[in-house]
Structures are given as structure tokens and as C-alpha cells.
Amino acid sequence: FPVTIERSMKTRNYIIAIEDFTKSIELDEKYADAFIQRAIVKSELGDYRGALIDNNKALELDPKNIEINRNNIFTLI
């Protein structure tokens, strides 16, 4: 999925990117980075609630990750 995800993000095809991140999560439910990236895309689409849910899941999986806390702050602003 990495090439597809990268291409989706570069072309701002966010719906496809969300689908790809979701597939990654289905393959590995503990893949915190996929939750983080999906949260960023959801935020870009205005789905702030969904972004916070994904960020909180990522924080649960990787509590020491500073990027997750930063994403939560930017989502709330």
C-alpha cells in the first residue's frame, strides 16, 4: 500500500487515501502510523470527530508519540 498511499496523498485523492489507510489498519490493527495518517486526511476533509477518534486510537497504541498529541491540538483548533 505505501506507493498507492503516497500517490493518493500527492494528488490529494483523500478518499482513496482513507481507503488505503483503512486497509492497512485491517491488516495490522496495531499500526499506529496508519491511524495518524488517516486522522490527518480526515482532518483535511473536515471530519474532525473522525480525526480525533483515529488520533486517540494511535495514542492508545503509541502513548509516547509526540506527533499524535500535536495532531490532536491542530484538529481542535
DSSP file with accessible surface (Angstrom, degrees, kcal/mol):
  #  RESIDUE AA STRUCTURE BP1 BP2  ACC     N-H-->O    O-->H-N    N-H-->O    O-->H-N    TCO  KAPPA ALPHA  PHI   PSI    X-CA   Y-CA   Z-CA
    1    1 A F     >        0   0   92      0, 0.0     4,-2.9     0, 0.0     5,-0.3   0.000 360.0 360.0 360.0 -23.7    0.0    0.0    0.0
    2    2 A P  H  >  +     0   0  101      0, 0.0     4,-2.6     0, 0.0     5,-0.2   0.886 360.0  45.8 -53.8 -42.3    2.8    2.6    0.6
    3    3 A V  H  > S+     0   0  100      2,-0.2     4,-2.5     1,-0.2     5,-0.2   0.939 115.1  47.3 -65.9 -43.9    3.1    3.6   -3.1
    4    4 A T  H  > S+     0   0   50      2,-0.2     4,-2.6     1,-0.2    -1,-0.2   0.927 113.5  48.0 -62.4 -44.3   -0.6    3.9   -3.5
    5    5 A I  H  X S+     0   0   21     -4,-2.9     4,-2.5     2,-0.2     5,-0.2   0.938 111.7  49.6 -62.9 -47.2   -1.0    5.9   -0.3
    6    6 A E  H  X S+     0   0  108     -4,-2.6     4,-2.4    -5,-0.3    -2,-0.2   0.932 112.8  47.1 -58.9 -43.9    1.8    8.2   -1.3
    7    7 A R  H  X S+     0   0  144     -4,-2.5     4,-2.0     1,-0.2     6,-0.2   0.916 111.1  51.8 -65.2 -41.6    0.3    8.8   -4.7
    8    8 A S  H  <>S+     0   0    7     -4,-2.6     5,-2.7    -5,-0.2     4,-0.2   0.899 111.8  46.6 -62.2 -40.3   -3.1    9.4   -3.2
    9    9 A M  H ><5S+     0   0   51     -4,-2.5     3,-1.0     3,-0.2    -2,-0.2   0.912 111.0  51.2 -70.4 -41.8   -1.8   12.0   -0.8
   10   10 A K  H 3<5S+     0   0  155     -4,-2.4    -1,-0.2     1,-0.3    -2,-0.2   0.864 115.3  42.1 -63.8 -36.2    0.3   13.8   -3.5
   11   11 A T  T 3<5S-     0   0   93     -4,-2.0    -1,-0.3    -5,-0.2    -2,-0.2   0.400 111.5-122.0 -90.9   3.0   -2.7   14.0   -5.8
   12   12 A R  T < 5 +     0   0  168     -3,-1.0     2,-1.6    -4,-0.2    -3,-0.2   0.806  59.3 151.8  58.9  32.3   -5.0   14.9   -2.9
   13   13 A N     >< +     0   0   75     -5,-2.7     4,-2.0    -6,-0.2    -1,-0.2  -0.622  14.4 168.8 -89.2  76.3   -7.2   12.0   -3.6
   14   14 A Y  H  >  +     0   0   32     -2,-1.6     4,-2.8     1,-0.2     5,-0.2   0.800  65.2  58.8 -67.3 -32.7   -8.1   11.8    0.0
   15   15 A I  H  > S+     0   0   98      2,-0.2     4,-2.1     1,-0.2    -1,-0.2   0.945 110.0  44.2 -62.8 -44.9  -11.0    9.3   -0.3
   16   16 A I  H  > S+     0   0   56      1,-0.2     4,-2.6     2,-0.2    -2,-0.2   0.908 112.0  53.9 -64.9 -40.0   -8.7    6.7   -1.8
   17   17 A A  H  X S+     0   0    0     -4,-2.0     4,-2.9     1,-0.2     5,-0.2   0.927 107.8  49.7 -61.0 -44.3   -6.0    7.5    0.8
   18   18 A I  H  X S+     0   0   34     -4,-2.8     4,-2.6     1,-0.2    -1,-0.2   0.929 110.7  50.3 -60.5 -42.7   -8.6    6.9    3.6
   19   19 A E  H  X S+     0   0   94     -4,-2.1     4,-2.2     1,-0.2    -1,-0.2   0.918 112.1  47.8 -60.8 -41.9   -9.5    3.6    2.0
   20   20 A D  H  X S+     0   0    7     -4,-2.6     4,-2.2     2,-0.2    -2,-0.2   0.905 111.9  48.2 -68.1 -41.7   -5.8    2.6    1.8
   21   21 A F  H  X S+     0   0   11     -4,-2.9     4,-2.3     2,-0.2    -1,-0.2   0.903 110.6  52.9 -64.4 -37.3   -5.1    3.6    5.4
   22   22 A T  H  X S+     0   0   37     -4,-2.6     4,-2.5    -5,-0.2    -2,-0.2   0.918 107.9  50.4 -63.7 -41.0   -8.2    1.6    6.4
   23   23 A K  H  X S+     0   0   90     -4,-2.2     4,-1.8     1,-0.2    -1,-0.2   0.904 109.3  51.6 -62.6 -40.9   -6.9   -1.4    4.6
   24   24 A S  H  X S+     0   0   13     -4,-2.2     4,-1.8     1,-0.2    -1,-0.2   0.908 110.1  48.9 -61.2 -42.3   -3.5   -1.0    6.3
   25   25 A I  H  < S+     0   0   16     -4,-2.3    -2,-0.2     1,-0.2    -1,-0.2   0.893 107.8  54.2 -65.5 -38.8   -5.3   -0.9    9.7
   26   26 A E  H  < S+     0   0  139     -4,-2.5     3,-0.3     1,-0.2    -1,-0.2   0.866 110.4  47.3 -63.3 -33.4   -7.3   -4.0    8.8
   27   27 A L  H  < S+     0   0  133     -4,-1.8     2,-0.3     1,-0.3    -1,-0.2   0.812 132.5  15.3 -75.6 -31.8   -4.0   -5.8    8.1
   28   28 A D    ><  -     0   0   83     -4,-1.8     3,-1.9    -5,-0.2    -1,-0.3  -0.766  63.3-170.6-147.0  97.1   -2.4   -4.6   11.3
   29   29 A E  T 3  S+     0   0  145     -3,-0.3    -4,-0.1     1,-0.3    -3,-0.1   0.577  88.5  57.0 -66.6  -9.7   -4.7   -3.2   13.9
   30   30 A K  T 3  S+     0   0  166     -5,-0.1     2,-1.6     1,-0.0    -1,-0.3   0.207  70.3 119.2-106.3  16.4   -1.7   -2.0   16.0
   31   31 A Y    X>  -     0   0  100     -3,-1.9     4,-1.2     1,-0.2     3,-0.8  -0.610  39.1-179.3 -85.3  85.6   -0.2    0.1   13.2
   32   32 A A  H 3> S+     0   0   12     -2,-1.6     4,-2.4     1,-0.2    -1,-0.2   0.855  74.8  61.1 -57.7 -38.6   -0.4    3.5   14.9
   33   33 A D  H 3> S+     0   0   65      1,-0.2     4,-2.9     2,-0.2    -1,-0.2   0.862 100.3  54.6 -61.5 -34.9    1.1    5.4   12.0
   34   34 A A  H <> S+     0   0    0     -3,-0.8     4,-2.5     2,-0.2    -1,-0.2   0.904 108.9  48.4 -65.1 -38.9   -1.8    4.4    9.8
   35   35 A F  H  X S+     0   0   16     -4,-1.2     4,-2.2     2,-0.2    -2,-0.2   0.914 112.3  49.6 -65.1 -40.9   -4.2    5.8   12.3
   36   36 A I  H  X S+     0   0    1     -4,-2.4     4,-2.0     2,-0.2    -2,-0.2   0.950 113.7  44.5 -61.9 -49.6   -2.2    9.0   12.5
   37   37 A Q  H  X S+     0   0   47     -4,-2.9     4,-2.1     1,-0.2    -2,-0.2   0.900 112.8  50.8 -65.4 -39.8   -2.1    9.4    8.7
   38   38 A R  H  X S+     0   0   32     -4,-2.5     4,-2.8    -5,-0.2    -1,-0.2   0.900 108.2  54.1 -64.7 -36.6   -5.8    8.6    8.3
   39   39 A A  H  X S+     0   0    1     -4,-2.2     4,-2.5     2,-0.2    -1,-0.2   0.910 106.4  51.6 -62.4 -41.3   -6.5   11.2   11.0
   40   40 A I  H  X S+     0   0   49     -4,-2.0     4,-2.1     2,-0.2    -1,-0.2   0.933 111.9  46.4 -61.0 -44.8   -4.6   13.8    9.0
   41   41 A V  H  X S+     0   0    0     -4,-2.1     4,-1.7     2,-0.2    -2,-0.2   0.932 111.1  51.4 -65.0 -43.8   -6.6   13.0    5.9
   42   42 A K  H  <>S+     0   0   32     -4,-2.8     5,-2.8     1,-0.2     4,-0.3   0.907 109.0  51.7 -60.0 -39.7   -9.9   13.1    7.8
   43   43 A S  H ><5S+     0   0   28     -4,-2.5     3,-1.5     1,-0.2    -1,-0.2   0.913 106.0  54.1 -63.4 -41.8   -9.0   16.5    9.2
   44   44 A E  H 3<5S+     0   0  112     -4,-2.1    -1,-0.2     1,-0.3    -2,-0.2   0.836 109.2  49.6 -59.1 -32.9   -8.3   17.7    5.7
   45   45 A L  T 3<5S-     0   0   82     -4,-1.7    -1,-0.3    -5,-0.1    -2,-0.2   0.456 121.9-108.1 -86.5  -1.3  -11.7   16.6    4.7
   46   46 A G  T < 5S+     0   0   37     -3,-1.5     2,-1.6    -4,-0.3     3,-0.3   0.545  78.9 132.7  86.4   7.9  -13.3   18.4    7.7
   47   47 A D     >< +     0   0   72     -5,-2.8     4,-2.2     1,-0.2    -1,-0.2  -0.570  20.7 159.6 -89.8  72.6  -14.1   15.1    9.6
   48   48 A Y  H  >  +     0   0  126     -2,-1.6     4,-2.4     2,-0.2    -1,-0.2   0.864  69.4  53.3 -68.2 -35.6  -12.7   16.4   12.8
   49   49 A R  H  > S+     0   0  193     -3,-0.3     4,-2.3     2,-0.2    -1,-0.2   0.948 111.3  46.1 -63.8 -46.3  -14.5   13.9   15.0
   50   50 A G  H  > S+     0   0    7      1,-0.2     4,-2.4     2,-0.2    -2,-0.2   0.885 111.1  53.6 -62.5 -37.5  -13.2   11.0   12.9
   51   51 A A  H  X S+     0   0    0     -4,-2.2     4,-2.8     2,-0.2    -1,-0.2   0.922 109.2  47.8 -64.0 -43.2   -9.7   12.6   13.1
   52   52 A L  H  X S+     0   0   43     -4,-2.4     4,-2.8     2,-0.2    -2,-0.2   0.900 110.1  52.6 -65.6 -38.8   -9.8   12.8   16.9
   53   53 A I  H  X S+     0   0   86     -4,-2.3     4,-2.1     2,-0.2    -2,-0.2   0.941 112.8  44.4 -61.0 -46.4  -11.0    9.2   17.1
   54   54 A D  H  X S+     0   0    3     -4,-2.4     4,-2.5     1,-0.2    -2,-0.2   0.913 113.6  50.3 -65.9 -42.1   -8.1    8.0   15.0
   55   55 A N  H  X S+     0   0    1     -4,-2.8     4,-2.6     1,-0.2    -1,-0.2   0.912 110.1  50.3 -61.4 -42.0   -5.6   10.1   16.8
   56   56 A N  H  X S+     0   0   85     -4,-2.8     4,-2.1     2,-0.2    -1,-0.2   0.888 110.1  50.1 -65.2 -36.5   -6.9    8.8   20.2
   57   57 A K  H  X S+     0   0   70     -4,-2.1     4,-2.0     2,-0.2    -2,-0.2   0.928 111.1  49.2 -65.6 -42.8   -6.5    5.2   18.9
   58   58 A A  H  X S+     0   0    0     -4,-2.5     4,-2.5     1,-0.2    -2,-0.2   0.910 110.0  51.5 -62.6 -39.9   -3.0    6.0   17.8
   59   59 A L  H  < S+     0   0   44     -4,-2.6    -1,-0.2     1,-0.2    -2,-0.2   0.891 107.5  52.8 -64.3 -37.3   -2.2    7.5   21.2
   60   60 A E  H  < S+     0   0  133     -4,-2.1    -1,-0.2     1,-0.2    -2,-0.2   0.899 115.1  41.4 -62.4 -39.9   -3.6    4.3   22.8
   61   61 A L  H  < S+     0   0   52     -4,-2.0    -2,-0.2     1,-0.2    -1,-0.2   0.806 133.0  21.0 -77.9 -31.8   -1.2    2.2   20.7
   62   62 A D    ><  +     0   0   62     -4,-2.5     3,-1.9    -5,-0.2    -1,-0.2  -0.613  67.4 173.3-139.9  74.3    1.8    4.5   20.9
   63   63 A P  T 3  S+     0   0   90      0, 0.0    -1,-0.1     0, 0.0    -4,-0.1   0.689  77.4  56.2 -63.7 -17.5    1.4    6.8   24.0
   64   64 A K  T 3  S+     0   0  189      4,-0.0     2,-0.8    -5,-0.0    -5,-0.1   0.455  76.0 115.4 -94.0   2.3    4.9    8.3   23.7
   65   65 A N    X>  -     0   0   36     -3,-1.9     4,-1.0     1,-0.2     3,-0.6  -0.599  47.3-166.9 -79.3 110.9    4.4    9.6   20.2
   66   66 A I  H 3> S+     0   0  138     -2,-0.8     4,-2.2     1,-0.2     5,-0.2   0.838  82.4  66.1 -66.3 -34.1    4.6   13.4   20.3
   67   67 A E  H 3> S+     0   0   58      1,-0.2     4,-2.6     2,-0.2    -1,-0.2   0.869  96.5  56.3 -58.4 -35.8    3.2   13.7   16.8
   68   68 A I  H <> S+     0   0    0     -3,-0.6     4,-2.3     2,-0.2    -1,-0.2   0.942 107.6  46.9 -63.9 -46.0   -0.2   12.3   17.9
   69   69 A N  H  X S+     0   0   75     -4,-1.0     4,-2.1     1,-0.2    -1,-0.2   0.908 111.8  51.5 -63.4 -39.4   -0.6   14.9   20.6
   70   70 A R  H  X S+     0   0  125     -4,-2.2     4,-2.5     1,-0.2    -2,-0.2   0.927 109.0  50.8 -62.7 -42.1    0.3   17.6   18.1
   71   71 A N  H  X S+     0   0   16     -4,-2.6     4,-2.3     1,-0.2    -1,-0.2   0.894 107.8  52.9 -63.1 -40.0   -2.3   16.3   15.7
   72   72 A N  H  X S+     0   0   19     -4,-2.3     4,-1.8     2,-0.2    -1,-0.2   0.919 109.6  48.9 -61.9 -41.6   -4.9   16.4   18.4
   73   73 A I  H  X S+     0   0  101     -4,-2.1     4,-1.3     1,-0.2    -2,-0.2   0.945 112.5  46.8 -64.4 -46.1   -4.1   20.0   19.2
   74   74 A F  H  < S+     0   0  127     -4,-2.5    -1,-0.2     1,-0.2    -2,-0.2   0.867 110.5  53.6 -65.6 -32.8   -4.3   21.1   15.5
   75   75 A T  H  < S+     0   0   13     -4,-2.3    -1,-0.2     1,-0.2    -2,-0.2   0.886 109.2  48.6 -68.2 -35.8   -7.5   19.2   15.0
   76   76 A L  H  <        0   0  124     -4,-1.8    -1,-0.2    -5,-0.2    -2,-0.2   0.725 360.0 360.0 -77.2 -21.4   -9.1   21.0   17.9
   77   77 A I     <        0   0  158     -4,-1.3    -3,-0.0    -5,-0.1    -4,-0.0  -0.322 360.0 360.0 -73.1 360.0   -8.0   24.5   16.7
